């Protein structure tokens, strides 16, 4: 479970975000953050369950 700021911190920790930022591309500019916060609702104070599917192929060759 994450609040809005925790969710942004999670995204900012991803390698894809870090690579883009290193190349001078800000993926979470002020407009994008404002739109995400509006979609999040409750002025960003609400804690939500955040999940995504994970697919793994595990085995021994």
C-alpha distance matrix in Angstrom:
0.0 3.8 7.1 10.0 11.6 9.0 9.1 12.8 13.0 11.5 14.2 16.7 16.4 17.5 21.2 22.2 21.1 22.9 26.0 26.2 25.9 28.6 30.8 30.5 28.2 25.4 22.9 20.8 23.7 23.7 24.3 21.5 19.0 20.5 20.4 16.7 16.0 18.4 16.6 13.2 15.2 15.4 16.6 13.2 12.3 10.0 6.2 5.3 4.3 5.9 8.7 12.4 15.5 17.0 20.7 22.7 26.4 27.3 30.9 34.0 36.8
3.8 0.0 3.7 6.5 7.9 5.4 5.9 9.4 9.9 9.2 11.8 14.0 14.3 15.8 19.6 20.4 18.8 20.6 23.8 23.8 23.1 25.9 28.2 27.5 25.3 22.3 20.0 17.6 20.3 20.1 21.1 18.5 15.6 17.3 17.5 13.9 13.0 15.8 14.6 11.1 13.2 13.4 13.9 10.3 9.7 8.4 5.2 5.5 6.4 6.7 10.1 13.4 16.9 18.4 22.1 24.2 27.9 29.0 32.6 35.6 38.3
7.1 3.7 0.0 3.8 5.6 5.2 6.2 8.8 9.9 10.6 12.6 14.3 15.4 17.3 21.0 21.5 19.3 21.2 24.5 24.0 23.0 26.0 28.2 27.0 24.8 21.4 19.5 16.5 18.7 17.9 18.9 16.8 13.6 14.7 15.4 12.2 10.4 13.3 12.9 9.2 10.7 10.4 10.4 6.8 6.2 5.9 4.3 6.3 8.8 9.4 13.1 16.1 19.8 21.5 25.3 27.5 31.2 32.5 36.1 39.1 41.7
10.0 6.5 3.8 0.0 3.8 5.4 5.0 6.3 8.7 9.8 10.8 12.4 14.4 16.0 19.6 19.6 17.1 19.2 22.4 21.4 20.4 23.7 25.5 24.1 21.7 18.2 16.2 13.1 15.1 14.2 15.1 13.1 9.8 11.0 11.9 8.7 7.1 10.4 10.3 7.1 9.2 9.8 8.8 5.1 6.7 7.3 7.2 8.3 10.8 10.3 13.8 16.2 20.0 21.9 25.6 27.9 31.6 33.2 36.9 39.9 42.1
11.6 7.9 5.6 3.8 0.0 3.8 5.4 5.1 6.2 8.6 10.0 10.5 12.4 14.8 18.2 18.6 15.8 17.2 20.7 20.0 18.4 21.4 23.6 22.2 20.3 16.8 15.5 12.2 14.1 13.5 15.3 13.5 10.0 11.9 13.6 10.8 9.3 13.0 13.5 10.7 12.6 12.7 10.9 7.5 8.6 10.3 9.9 11.4 13.4 12.6 15.8 18.0 21.7 23.1 26.7 28.6 32.3 33.6 37.2 39.9 42.2
9.0 5.4 5.2 5.4 3.8 0.0 3.8 5.4 5.0 6.2 8.7 9.8 10.6 12.9 16.6 17.5 15.2 16.5 20.0 19.9 18.7 21.5 23.9 23.0 21.2 18.0 16.5 13.8 16.4 16.4 18.1 15.8 12.7 15.0 16.1 12.8 12.0 15.5 15.2 12.2 14.5 14.8 13.8 10.1 10.5 11.1 9.3 10.2 11.4 10.4 13.3 15.7 19.2 20.2 23.9 25.6 29.2 30.3 33.9 36.6 39.0
9.1 5.9 6.2 5.0 5.4 3.8 0.0 3.8 5.4 5.0 6.4 8.6 9.9 11.3 15.0 15.3 13.3 15.3 18.5 18.1 17.4 20.5 22.5 21.7 19.4 16.4 14.2 11.8 14.8 15.2 16.3 13.5 10.9 13.4 13.8 10.2 10.3 13.7 12.8 10.2 13.2 14.5 13.7 10.0 11.5 11.3 9.7 9.3 10.1 8.1 10.9 12.8 16.4 17.8 21.4 23.5 27.1 28.6 32.3 35.1 37.3
12.8 9.4 8.8 6.3 5.1 5.4 3.8 0.0 3.8 5.4 5.1 6.1 8.6 10.3 13.7 13.7 10.9 12.8 16.1 15.3 14.2 17.4 19.4 18.3 16.1 12.9 11.1 8.5 11.4 12.0 13.6 11.0 8.3 11.5 12.4 9.4 9.8 13.5 13.2 11.3 14.3 15.6 14.0 10.7 12.8 13.6 12.7 12.8 13.8 11.7 14.0 15.3 18.8 19.9 23.3 25.3 28.7 30.4 34.0 36.6 38.6
13.0 9.9 9.9 8.7 6.2 5.0 5.4 3.8 0.0 3.8 5.5 5.0 6.2 9.0 12.3 13.4 10.8 11.7 15.3 15.3 13.9 16.5 19.1 18.4 16.8 14.0 12.8 10.7 13.6 14.6 16.7 14.3 11.7 14.9 16.2 13.2 13.4 17.1 16.9 14.7 17.5 18.4 16.7 13.3 14.6 15.5 14.0 14.4 15.0 12.8 14.9 16.2 19.5 20.0 23.3 24.7 28.1 29.3 32.8 35.2 37.3
11.5 9.2 10.6 9.8 8.6 6.2 5.0 5.4 3.8 0.0 3.8 5.4 5.2 6.9 10.6 11.8 10.1 11.4 14.7 15.2 14.6 17.1 19.5 19.4 17.6 15.2 13.3 12.0 15.4 16.8 18.4 15.4 13.4 16.7 17.1 13.8 14.6 18.1 17.1 14.9 18.2 19.4 18.5 14.8 16.1 16.1 14.0 13.4 13.1 10.4 11.8 12.8 15.9 16.2 19.5 21.0 24.4 25.7 29.2 31.7 33.8
14.2 11.8 12.6 10.8 10.0 8.7 6.4 5.1 5.5 3.8 0.0 3.8 5.4 5.5 9.0 9.0 7.0 9.4 12.3 12.1 12.0 14.8 16.7 16.6 14.3 12.0 9.8 9.0 12.7 14.6 15.8 12.6 11.4 14.9 15.0 12.0 13.7 17.0 15.9 14.6 18.1 19.9 18.7 15.4 17.5 17.5 16.0 15.0 14.8 11.7 12.7 12.8 15.8 16.3 19.3 21.1 24.4 26.1 29.6 32.2 33.9
16.7 14.0 14.3 12.4 10.5 9.8 8.6 6.1 5.0 5.4 3.8 0.0 3.8 5.6 8.1 8.7 5.8 6.9 10.4 10.4 9.3 11.9 14.3 14.0 12.5 10.2 9.1 8.4 11.7 13.9 15.8 13.2 11.8 15.6 16.4 13.9 15.2 18.7 18.3 17.0 20.2 21.7 20.0 16.8 18.8 19.6 18.2 17.9 18.0 15.1 16.2 16.4 19.2 19.4 22.1 23.5 26.6 28.1 31.4 33.7 35.3
16.4 14.3 15.4 14.4 12.4 10.6 9.9 8.6 6.2 5.2 5.4 3.8 0.0 3.8 6.5 8.6 7.1 7.0 10.4 11.8 11.0 12.7 15.5 16.0 14.9 13.3 12.4 12.1 15.4 17.7 19.6 16.9 15.5 19.1 19.9 17.0 18.3 21.8 21.1 19.4 22.7 24.0 22.6 19.1 20.6 21.1 19.1 18.6 18.1 15.2 15.8 15.9 18.3 17.8 20.4 21.2 24.2 25.3 28.6 30.7 32.4
17.5 15.8 17.3 16.0 14.8 12.9 11.3 10.3 9.0 6.9 5.5 5.6 3.8 0.0 3.8 5.5 5.4 6.4 8.8 10.2 10.8 12.4 14.6 15.7 14.1 13.2 11.6 12.3 15.9 18.6 19.9 16.8 16.2 19.9 19.9 17.2 19.1 22.3 21.1 19.9 23.5 25.3 24.2 20.8 22.6 22.6 20.5 19.4 18.4 15.0 14.8 14.1 16.0 15.3 17.6 18.6 21.4 22.9 26.2 28.3 29.8
21.2 19.6 21.0 19.6 18.2 16.6 15.0 13.7 12.3 10.6 9.0 8.1 6.5 3.8 0.0 3.8 5.4 4.9 6.0 8.5 9.7 10.3 12.3 14.2 13.2 13.3 12.3 14.0 17.2 20.3 21.7 18.8 18.6 22.4 22.5 20.1 22.2 25.3 24.2 23.3 26.9 28.9 27.5 24.3 26.2 26.3 24.3 23.1 22.1 18.6 18.0 16.7 18.1 16.9 18.5 19.0 21.4 22.8 25.7 27.5 28.6
22.2 20.4 21.5 19.6 18.6 17.5 15.3 13.7 13.4 11.8 9.0 8.7 8.6 5.5 3.8 0.0 3.8 5.5 5.2 6.2 8.6 9.8 10.8 12.6 10.9 11.2 9.8 12.1 15.3 18.7 19.6 16.5 17.1 20.8 20.4 18.4 21.1 23.8 22.6 22.3 25.9 28.3 26.9 23.9 26.3 26.4 24.8 23.3 22.4 18.8 18.2 16.5 17.8 17.2 18.7 19.7 22.0 24.0 27.0 28.9 29.8
21.1 18.8 19.3 17.1 15.8 15.2 13.3 10.9 10.8 10.1 7.0 5.8 7.1 5.4 5.4 3.8 0.0 3.8 5.5 5.2 6.1 8.5 10.0 10.6 8.8 8.1 6.9 8.8 11.9 15.2 16.5 13.7 14.0 17.7 17.9 16.0 18.3 21.3 20.5 20.1 23.6 25.8 24.1 21.2 23.7 24.2 22.9 21.9 21.6 18.2 18.3 17.3 19.4 19.2 21.2 22.5 25.1 27.0 30.1 32.2 33.2
22.9 20.6 21.2 19.2 17.2 16.5 15.3 12.8 11.7 11.4 9.4 6.9 7.0 6.4 4.9 5.5 3.8 0.0 3.8 5.5 5.1 6.0 8.7 9.8 9.4 9.3 9.6 11.2 13.8 17.1 19.0 16.6 16.5 20.3 20.9 19.1 21.0 24.2 23.8 23.1 26.4 28.2 26.3 23.4 25.6 26.4 25.0 24.3 24.0 20.7 20.9 20.0 21.9 21.3 23.1 23.8 26.2 27.7 30.6 32.3 33.3
26.0 23.8 24.5 22.4 20.7 20.0 18.5 16.1 15.3 14.7 12.3 10.4 10.4 8.8 6.0 5.2 5.5 3.8 0.0 3.8 5.4 5.0 6.4 8.9 8.7 10.1 10.5 13.1 15.4 19.0 20.4 18.2 18.8 22.4 22.7 21.2 23.6 26.5 25.8 25.6 29.1 31.1 29.3 26.4 28.9 29.5 28.2 27.2 26.7 23.2 23.0 21.5 23.0 22.1 23.4 24.0 26.0 27.6 30.4 31.9 32.4
26.2 23.8 24.0 21.4 20.0 19.9 18.1 15.3 15.3 15.2 12.1 10.4 11.8 10.2 8.5 6.2 5.2 5.5 3.8 0.0 3.8 5.4 5.1 6.5 5.1 6.9 7.3 10.5 12.3 16.1 17.2 15.2 16.3 19.8 20.0 19.0 21.5 24.1 23.7 23.9 27.2 29.5 27.5 25.0 27.8 28.6 27.6 26.7 26.6 23.1 23.2 21.8 23.5 23.2 24.7 25.8 28.0 30.0 32.9 34.6 35.1
25.9 23.1 23.0 20.4 18.4 18.7 17.4 14.2 13.9 14.6 12.0 9.3 11.0 10.8 9.7 8.6 6.1 5.1 5.4 3.8 0.0 3.8 5.3 5.0 4.9 5.5 7.5 9.6 10.9 14.4 16.4 14.8 15.3 18.8 19.7 18.7 20.7 23.6 23.7 23.7 26.7 28.6 26.2 23.8 26.4 27.7 26.9 26.5 26.7 23.6 24.2 23.3 25.4 25.2 27.1 28.1 30.5 32.2 35.2 36.9 37.6
28.6 25.9 26.0 23.7 21.4 21.5 20.5 17.4 16.5 17.1 14.8 11.9 12.7 12.4 10.3 9.8 8.5 6.0 5.0 5.4 3.8 0.0 3.8 5.4 7.3 9.0 11.1 13.4 14.5 18.0 20.0 18.6 19.0 22.5 23.5 22.5 24.4 27.4 27.4 27.3 30.4 32.2 29.8 27.3 29.7 31.0 30.0 29.6 29.6 26.4 26.7 25.7 27.5 26.8 28.3 28.9 30.9 32.4 35.1 36.4 36.9
30.8 28.2 28.2 25.5 23.6 23.9 22.5 19.4 19.1 19.5 16.7 14.3 15.5 14.6 12.3 10.8 10.0 8.7 6.4 5.1 5.3 3.8 0.0 3.8 5.7 8.8 11.0 13.9 14.6 18.2 19.7 18.5 19.7 22.9 23.5 23.0 25.3 27.9 27.9 28.3 31.3 33.4 31.0 28.8 31.6 32.8 32.0 31.4 31.4 28.0 28.2 26.9 28.5 28.0 29.3 30.0 31.9 33.7 36.3 37.7 37.9
30.5 27.5 27.0 24.1 22.2 23.0 21.7 18.3 18.4 19.4 16.6 14.0 16.0 15.7 14.2 12.6 10.6 9.8 8.9 6.5 5.0 5.4 3.8 0.0 3.8 6.4 9.5 11.9 11.8 15.2 16.9 16.2 17.4 20.4 21.4 21.3 23.3 25.8 26.2 26.7 29.5 31.5 28.8 26.9 29.8 31.3 31.0 30.6 31.1 27.9 28.6 27.6 29.6 29.5 31.1 32.2 34.4 36.3 39.1 40.6 41.1
28.2 25.3 24.8 21.7 20.3 21.2 19.4 16.1 16.8 17.6 14.3 12.5 14.9 14.1 13.2 10.9 8.8 9.4 8.7 5.1 4.9 7.3 5.7 3.8 0.0 3.8 6.1 9.0 9.3 13.0 14.1 13.0 14.6 17.6 18.1 18.0 20.4 22.7 22.9 23.6 26.5 28.8 26.3 24.4 27.5 28.8 28.5 27.9 28.4 25.2 25.8 24.7 26.8 27.1 28.8 30.3 32.6 34.7 37.7 39.6 40.1
25.4 22.3 21.4 18.2 16.8 18.0 16.4 12.9 14.0 15.2 12.0 10.2 13.3 13.2 13.3 11.2 8.1 9.3 10.1 6.9 5.5 9.0 8.8 6.4 3.8 0.0 3.8 5.5 5.8 9.5 11.1 9.9 11.0 14.1 15.0 14.8 16.9 19.3 19.8 20.4 23.1 25.2 22.6 20.8 23.9 25.3 25.2 24.8 25.7 22.7 23.8 23.2 25.7 26.3 28.4 30.1 32.8 34.9 38.1 40.2 41.0
22.9 20.0 19.5 16.2 15.5 16.5 14.2 11.1 12.8 13.3 9.8 9.1 12.4 11.6 12.3 9.8 6.9 9.6 10.5 7.3 7.5 11.1 11.0 9.5 6.1 3.8 0.0 3.8 5.9 9.5 10.2 7.9 9.3 12.6 12.7 12.1 14.8 17.1 17.0 17.6 20.7 23.1 21.0 19.0 22.2 23.1 22.9 22.1 22.8 19.7 20.6 19.8 22.4 23.2 25.4 27.4 30.2 32.5 35.8 38.1 39.1
20.8 17.6 16.5 13.1 12.2 13.8 11.8 8.5 10.7 12.0 9.0 8.4 12.1 12.3 14.0 12.1 8.8 11.2 13.1 10.5 9.6 13.4 13.9 11.9 9.0 5.5 3.8 0.0 3.8 6.6 7.9 5.6 5.9 9.4 10.2 9.4 11.5 14.1 14.5 14.8 17.6 19.7 17.4 15.4 18.7 19.9 20.0 19.7 20.8 18.1 19.7 19.6 22.6 23.8 26.5 28.6 31.6 33.8 37.3 39.7 41.0
23.7 20.3 18.7 15.1 14.1 16.4 14.8 11.4 13.6 15.4 12.7 11.7 15.4 15.9 17.2 15.3 11.9 13.8 15.4 12.3 10.9 14.5 14.6 11.8 9.3 5.8 5.9 3.8 0.0 3.8 5.6 5.4 6.2 8.6 10.1 10.7 12.2 14.3 15.5 16.3 18.5 20.5 17.7 16.5 19.8 21.5 22.2 22.2 23.8 21.4 23.2 23.2 26.2 27.5 30.1 32.3 35.3 37.5 41.0 43.4 44.5
23.7 20.1 17.9 14.2 13.5 16.4 15.2 12.0 14.6 16.8 14.6 13.9 17.7 18.6 20.3 18.7 15.2 17.1 19.0 16.1 14.4 18.0 18.2 15.2 13.0 9.5 9.5 6.6 3.8 0.0 3.8 5.5 5.2 6.1 8.6 9.9 10.4 12.2 14.3 15.1 16.6 18.1 15.0 14.4 17.8 19.9 21.2 21.6 23.8 21.9 24.2 24.7 27.9 29.6 32.4 34.7 37.9 40.1 43.6 46.2 47.5
24.3 21.1 18.9 15.1 15.3 18.1 16.3 13.6 16.7 18.4 15.8 15.8 19.6 19.9 21.7 19.6 16.5 19.0 20.4 17.2 16.4 20.0 19.7 16.9 14.1 11.1 10.2 7.9 5.6 3.8 0.0 3.8 5.5 5.1 6.2 8.6 9.8 10.6 12.4 14.1 15.6 17.7 15.1 14.9 18.6 20.1 21.7 21.7 23.7 21.9 24.0 24.2 27.4 29.4 32.1 34.7 37.9 40.3 43.9 46.6 47.8
21.5 18.5 16.8 13.1 13.5 15.8 13.5 11.0 14.3 15.4 12.6 13.2 16.9 16.8 18.8 16.5 13.7 16.6 18.2 15.2 14.8 18.6 18.5 16.2 13.0 9.9 7.9 5.6 5.4 5.5 3.8 0.0 3.8 5.4 5.1 6.1 8.5 9.9 10.6 12.2 14.4 17.0 14.8 13.8 17.5 18.6 19.6 19.1 20.8 18.6 20.5 20.5 23.6 25.6 28.3 31.0 34.1 36.6 40.2 42.9 44.2
19.0 15.6 13.6 9.8 10.0 12.7 10.9 8.3 11.7 13.4 11.4 11.8 15.5 16.2 18.6 17.1 14.0 16.5 18.8 16.3 15.3 19.0 19.7 17.4 14.6 11.0 9.3 5.9 6.2 5.2 5.5 3.8 0.0 3.8 5.5 5.1 6.0 8.6 9.8 10.2 12.3 14.4 11.9 10.6 14.1 15.6 16.6 16.7 18.7 16.9 19.3 20.0 23.4 25.3 28.4 30.9 34.3 36.5 40.1 42.9 44.4
20.5 17.3 14.7 11.0 11.9 15.0 13.4 11.5 14.9 16.7 14.9 15.6 19.1 19.9 22.4 20.8 17.7 20.3 22.4 19.8 18.8 22.5 22.9 20.4 17.6 14.1 12.6 9.4 8.6 6.1 5.1 5.4 3.8 0.0 3.8 5.5 5.1 6.2 8.7 9.7 10.8 12.7 10.0 9.9 13.6 15.2 17.1 17.4 20.0 18.7 21.4 22.3 25.8 28.0 31.1 33.9 37.3 39.6 43.2 46.1 47.7
20.4 17.5 15.4 11.9 13.6 16.1 13.8 12.4 16.2 17.1 15.0 16.4 19.9 19.9 22.5 20.4 17.9 20.9 22.7 20.0 19.7 23.5 23.5 21.4 18.1 15.0 12.7 10.2 10.1 8.6 6.2 5.1 5.5 3.8 0.0 3.8 5.4 5.1 6.3 8.6 10.1 12.9 11.3 11.1 14.9 15.6 17.3 16.8 19.0 17.6 19.9 20.5 23.8 26.3 29.2 32.2 35.5 38.1 41.8 44.8 46.3
16.7 13.9 12.2 8.7 10.8 12.8 10.2 9.4 13.2 13.8 12.0 13.9 17.0 17.2 20.1 18.4 16.0 19.1 21.2 19.0 18.7 22.5 23.0 21.3 18.0 14.8 12.1 9.4 10.7 9.9 8.6 6.1 5.1 5.5 3.8 0.0 3.8 5.4 5.1 6.1 8.7 11.7 10.5 9.1 12.8 13.0 14.1 13.4 15.4 13.9 16.3 17.1 20.5 23.0 26.1 29.0 32.5 34.9 38.6 41.6 43.3
16.0 13.0 10.4 7.1 9.3 12.0 10.3 9.8 13.4 14.6 13.7 15.2 18.3 19.1 22.2 21.1 18.3 21.0 23.6 21.5 20.7 24.4 25.3 23.3 20.4 16.9 14.8 11.5 12.2 10.4 9.8 8.5 6.0 5.1 5.4 3.8 0.0 3.8 5.4 4.9 6.4 8.5 6.7 5.7 9.5 10.4 12.3 12.5 15.3 14.5 17.5 19.1 22.7 25.2 28.5 31.3 34.9 37.1 40.8 43.9 45.8
18.4 15.8 13.3 10.4 13.0 15.5 13.7 13.5 17.1 18.1 17.0 18.7 21.8 22.3 25.3 23.8 21.3 24.2 26.5 24.1 23.6 27.4 27.9 25.8 22.7 19.3 17.1 14.1 14.3 12.2 10.6 9.9 8.6 6.2 5.1 5.4 3.8 0.0 3.8 5.4 5.3 8.1 7.1 7.8 11.2 11.7 14.1 14.1 16.9 16.5 19.4 20.8 24.2 27.0 30.2 33.3 36.9 39.2 43.0 46.2 48.0
16.6 14.6 12.9 10.3 13.5 15.2 12.8 13.2 16.9 17.1 15.9 18.3 21.1 21.1 24.2 22.6 20.5 23.8 25.8 23.7 23.7 27.4 27.9 26.2 22.9 19.8 17.0 14.5 15.5 14.3 12.4 10.6 9.8 8.7 6.3 5.1 5.4 3.8 0.0 3.8 5.4 9.1 9.4 9.0 12.2 11.5 13.2 12.2 14.5 13.9 16.4 17.6 20.9 23.9 27.1 30.3 33.8 36.3 40.0 43.3 45.2
13.2 11.1 9.2 7.1 10.7 12.2 10.2 11.3 14.7 14.9 14.6 17.0 19.4 19.9 23.3 22.3 20.1 23.1 25.6 23.9 23.7 27.3 28.3 26.7 23.6 20.4 17.6 14.8 16.3 15.1 14.1 12.2 10.2 9.7 8.6 6.1 4.9 5.4 3.8 0.0 3.8 6.9 7.6 6.1 8.8 7.9 9.4 8.8 11.5 11.4 14.5 16.4 19.9 22.8 26.2 29.2 32.8 35.0 38.7 42.0 44.1
15.2 13.2 10.7 9.2 12.6 14.5 13.2 14.3 17.5 18.2 18.1 20.2 22.7 23.5 26.9 25.9 23.6 26.4 29.1 27.2 26.7 30.4 31.3 29.5 26.5 23.1 20.7 17.6 18.5 16.6 15.6 14.4 12.3 10.8 10.1 8.7 6.4 5.3 5.4 3.8 0.0 3.8 5.5 5.9 8.0 7.3 10.1 10.3 13.6 14.3 17.6 19.7 23.2 26.2 29.6 32.7 36.3 38.4 42.2 45.5 47.7
15.4 13.4 10.4 9.8 12.7 14.8 14.5 15.6 18.4 19.4 19.9 21.7 24.0 25.3 28.9 28.3 25.8 28.2 31.1 29.5 28.6 32.2 33.4 31.5 28.8 25.2 23.1 19.7 20.5 18.1 17.7 17.0 14.4 12.7 12.9 11.7 8.5 8.1 9.1 6.9 3.8 0.0 3.8 5.3 5.7 5.8 9.4 10.9 14.6 16.0 19.5 22.1 25.7 28.5 32.0 34.9 38.6 40.5 44.2 47.5 49.9
16.6 13.9 10.4 8.8 10.9 13.8 13.7 14.0 16.7 18.5 18.7 20.0 22.6 24.2 27.5 26.9 24.1 26.3 29.3 27.5 26.2 29.8 31.0 28.8 26.3 22.6 21.0 17.4 17.7 15.0 15.1 14.8 11.9 10.0 11.3 10.5 6.7 7.1 9.4 7.6 5.5 3.8 0.0 3.8 5.5 7.6 11.0 12.8 16.4 17.2 20.8 23.2 26.9 29.4 33.0 35.7 39.4 41.3 45.0 48.1 50.4
13.2 10.3 6.8 5.1 7.5 10.1 10.0 10.7 13.3 14.8 15.4 16.8 19.1 20.8 24.3 23.9 21.2 23.4 26.4 25.0 23.8 27.3 28.8 26.9 24.4 20.8 19.0 15.4 16.5 14.4 14.9 13.8 10.6 9.9 11.1 9.1 5.7 7.8 9.0 6.1 5.9 5.3 3.8 0.0 3.8 5.7 8.1 9.9 13.4 13.9 17.5 20.0 23.8 26.1 29.7 32.3 36.0 37.7 41.5 44.5 46.8
12.3 9.7 6.2 6.7 8.6 10.5 11.5 12.8 14.6 16.1 17.5 18.8 20.6 22.6 26.2 26.3 23.7 25.6 28.9 27.8 26.4 29.7 31.6 29.8 27.5 23.9 22.2 18.7 19.8 17.8 18.6 17.5 14.1 13.6 14.9 12.8 9.5 11.2 12.2 8.8 8.0 5.7 5.5 3.8 0.0 3.8 6.5 9.5 13.1 14.4 18.2 21.2 24.9 27.1 30.8 33.3 37.0 38.5 42.1 45.2 47.7
10.0 8.4 5.9 7.3 10.3 11.1 11.3 13.6 15.5 16.1 17.5 19.6 21.1 22.6 26.3 26.4 24.2 26.4 29.5 28.6 27.7 31.0 32.8 31.3 28.8 25.3 23.1 19.9 21.5 19.9 20.1 18.6 15.6 15.2 15.6 13.0 10.4 11.7 11.5 7.9 7.3 5.8 7.6 5.7 3.8 0.0 3.8 6.4 10.1 12.0 15.7 18.9 22.4 24.9 28.6 31.2 34.9 36.4 40.1 43.3 45.9
6.2 5.2 4.3 7.2 9.9 9.3 9.7 12.7 14.0 14.0 16.0 18.2 19.1 20.5 24.3 24.8 22.9 25.0 28.2 27.6 26.9 30.0 32.0 31.0 28.5 25.2 22.9 20.0 22.2 21.2 21.7 19.6 16.6 17.1 17.3 14.1 12.3 14.1 13.2 9.4 10.1 9.4 11.0 8.1 6.5 3.8 0.0 3.8 7.0 9.2 12.9 16.3 19.8 22.0 25.7 28.1 31.8 33.1 36.7 39.9 42.6
5.3 5.5 6.3 8.3 11.4 10.2 9.3 12.8 14.4 13.4 15.0 17.9 18.6 19.4 23.1 23.3 21.9 24.3 27.2 26.7 26.5 29.6 31.4 30.6 27.9 24.8 22.1 19.7 22.2 21.6 21.7 19.1 16.7 17.4 16.8 13.4 12.5 14.1 12.2 8.8 10.3 10.9 12.8 9.9 9.5 6.4 3.8 0.0 3.8 6.1 9.6 13.0 16.4 18.8 22.5 25.1 28.9 30.3 34.0 37.3 40.0
4.3 6.4 8.8 10.8 13.4 11.4 10.1 13.8 15.0 13.1 14.8 18.0 18.1 18.4 22.1 22.4 21.6 24.0 26.7 26.6 26.7 29.6 31.4 31.1 28.4 25.7 22.8 20.8 23.8 23.8 23.7 20.8 18.7 20.0 19.0 15.4 15.3 16.9 14.5 11.5 13.6 14.6 16.4 13.4 13.1 10.1 7.0 3.8 0.0 3.8 6.5 10.2 13.3 15.6 19.2 21.8 25.5 26.9 30.5 33.8 36.6
5.9 6.7 9.4 10.3 12.6 10.4 8.1 11.7 12.8 10.4 11.7 15.1 15.2 15.0 18.6 18.8 18.2 20.7 23.2 23.1 23.6 26.4 28.0 27.9 25.2 22.7 19.7 18.1 21.4 21.9 21.9 18.6 16.9 18.7 17.6 13.9 14.5 16.5 13.9 11.4 14.3 16.0 17.2 13.9 14.4 12.0 9.2 6.1 3.8 0.0 3.8 7.1 10.6 12.9 16.6 19.2 22.9 24.6 28.3 31.6 34.1
8.7 10.1 13.1 13.8 15.8 13.3 10.9 14.0 14.9 11.8 12.7 16.2 15.8 14.8 18.0 18.2 18.3 20.9 23.0 23.2 24.2 26.7 28.2 28.6 25.8 23.8 20.6 19.7 23.2 24.2 24.0 20.5 19.3 21.4 19.9 16.3 17.5 19.4 16.4 14.5 17.6 19.5 20.8 17.5 18.2 15.7 12.9 9.6 6.5 3.8 0.0 3.8 7.0 9.2 12.9 15.6 19.3 21.1 24.8 28.2 30.7
12.4 13.4 16.1 16.2 18.0 15.7 12.8 15.3 16.2 12.8 12.8 16.4 15.9 14.1 16.7 16.5 17.3 20.0 21.5 21.8 23.3 25.7 26.9 27.6 24.7 23.2 19.8 19.6 23.2 24.7 24.2 20.5 20.0 22.3 20.5 17.1 19.1 20.8 17.6 16.4 19.7 22.1 23.2 20.0 21.2 18.9 16.3 13.0 10.2 7.1 3.8 0.0 3.8 6.5 9.9 13.0 16.6 18.9 22.6 26.0 28.2
15.5 16.9 19.8 20.0 21.7 19.2 16.4 18.8 19.5 15.9 15.8 19.2 18.3 16.0 18.1 17.8 19.4 21.9 23.0 23.5 25.4 27.5 28.5 29.6 26.8 25.7 22.4 22.6 26.2 27.9 27.4 23.6 23.4 25.8 23.8 20.5 22.7 24.2 20.9 19.9 23.2 25.7 26.9 23.8 24.9 22.4 19.8 16.4 13.3 10.6 7.0 3.8 0.0 3.8 6.6 10.0 13.5 15.9 19.6 23.1 25.2
17.0 18.4 21.5 21.9 23.1 20.2 17.8 19.9 20.0 16.2 16.3 19.4 17.8 15.3 16.9 17.2 19.2 21.3 22.1 23.2 25.2 26.8 28.0 29.5 27.1 26.3 23.2 23.8 27.5 29.6 29.4 25.6 25.3 28.0 26.3 23.0 25.2 27.0 23.9 22.8 26.2 28.5 29.4 26.1 27.1 24.9 22.0 18.8 15.6 12.9 9.2 6.5 3.8 0.0 3.8 6.6 10.2 12.4 16.1 19.6 21.8
20.7 22.1 25.3 25.6 26.7 23.9 21.4 23.3 23.3 19.5 19.3 22.1 20.4 17.6 18.5 18.7 21.2 23.1 23.4 24.7 27.1 28.3 29.3 31.1 28.8 28.4 25.4 26.5 30.1 32.4 32.1 28.3 28.4 31.1 29.2 26.1 28.5 30.2 27.1 26.2 29.6 32.0 33.0 29.7 30.8 28.6 25.7 22.5 19.2 16.6 12.9 9.9 6.6 3.8 0.0 3.8 6.9 9.7 13.3 16.8 18.7
22.7 24.2 27.5 27.9 28.6 25.6 23.5 25.3 24.7 21.0 21.1 23.5 21.2 18.6 19.0 19.7 22.5 23.8 24.0 25.8 28.1 28.9 30.0 32.2 30.3 30.1 27.4 28.6 32.3 34.7 34.7 31.0 30.9 33.9 32.2 29.0 31.3 33.3 30.3 29.2 32.7 34.9 35.7 32.3 33.3 31.2 28.1 25.1 21.8 19.2 15.6 13.0 10.0 6.6 3.8 0.0 3.8 6.1 9.7 13.2 15.2
26.4 27.9 31.2 31.6 32.3 29.2 27.1 28.7 28.1 24.4 24.4 26.6 24.2 21.4 21.4 22.0 25.1 26.2 26.0 28.0 30.5 30.9 31.9 34.4 32.6 32.8 30.2 31.6 35.3 37.9 37.9 34.1 34.3 37.3 35.5 32.5 34.9 36.9 33.8 32.8 36.3 38.6 39.4 36.0 37.0 34.9 31.8 28.9 25.5 22.9 19.3 16.6 13.5 10.2 6.9 3.8 0.0 3.8 6.7 10.1 11.8
27.3 29.0 32.5 33.2 33.6 30.3 28.6 30.4 29.3 25.7 26.1 28.1 25.3 22.9 22.8 24.0 27.0 27.7 27.6 30.0 32.2 32.4 33.7 36.3 34.7 34.9 32.5 33.8 37.5 40.1 40.3 36.6 36.5 39.6 38.1 34.9 37.1 39.2 36.3 35.0 38.4 40.5 41.3 37.7 38.5 36.4 33.1 30.3 26.9 24.6 21.1 18.9 15.9 12.4 9.7 6.1 3.8 0.0 3.8 7.2 9.8
30.9 32.6 36.1 36.9 37.2 33.9 32.3 34.0 32.8 29.2 29.6 31.4 28.6 26.2 25.7 27.0 30.1 30.6 30.4 32.9 35.2 35.1 36.3 39.1 37.7 38.1 35.8 37.3 41.0 43.6 43.9 40.2 40.1 43.2 41.8 38.6 40.8 43.0 40.0 38.7 42.2 44.2 45.0 41.5 42.1 40.1 36.7 34.0 30.5 28.3 24.8 22.6 19.6 16.1 13.3 9.7 6.7 3.8 0.0 3.8 6.6
34.0 35.6 39.1 39.9 39.9 36.6 35.1 36.6 35.2 31.7 32.2 33.7 30.7 28.3 27.5 28.9 32.2 32.3 31.9 34.6 36.9 36.4 37.7 40.6 39.6 40.2 38.1 39.7 43.4 46.2 46.6 42.9 42.9 46.1 44.8 41.6 43.9 46.2 43.3 42.0 45.5 47.5 48.1 44.5 45.2 43.3 39.9 37.3 33.8 31.6 28.2 26.0 23.1 19.6 16.8 13.2 10.1 7.2 3.8 0.0 3.8
36.8 38.3 41.7 42.1 42.2 39.0 37.3 38.6 37.3 33.8 33.9 35.3 32.4 29.8 28.6 29.8 33.2 33.3 32.4 35.1 37.6 36.9 37.9 41.1 40.1 41.0 39.1 41.0 44.5 47.5 47.8 44.2 44.4 47.7 46.3 43.3 45.8 48.0 45.2 44.1 47.7 49.9 50.4 46.8 47.7 45.9 42.6 40.0 36.6 34.1 30.7 28.2 25.2 21.8 18.7 15.2 11.8 9.8 6.6 3.8 0.0
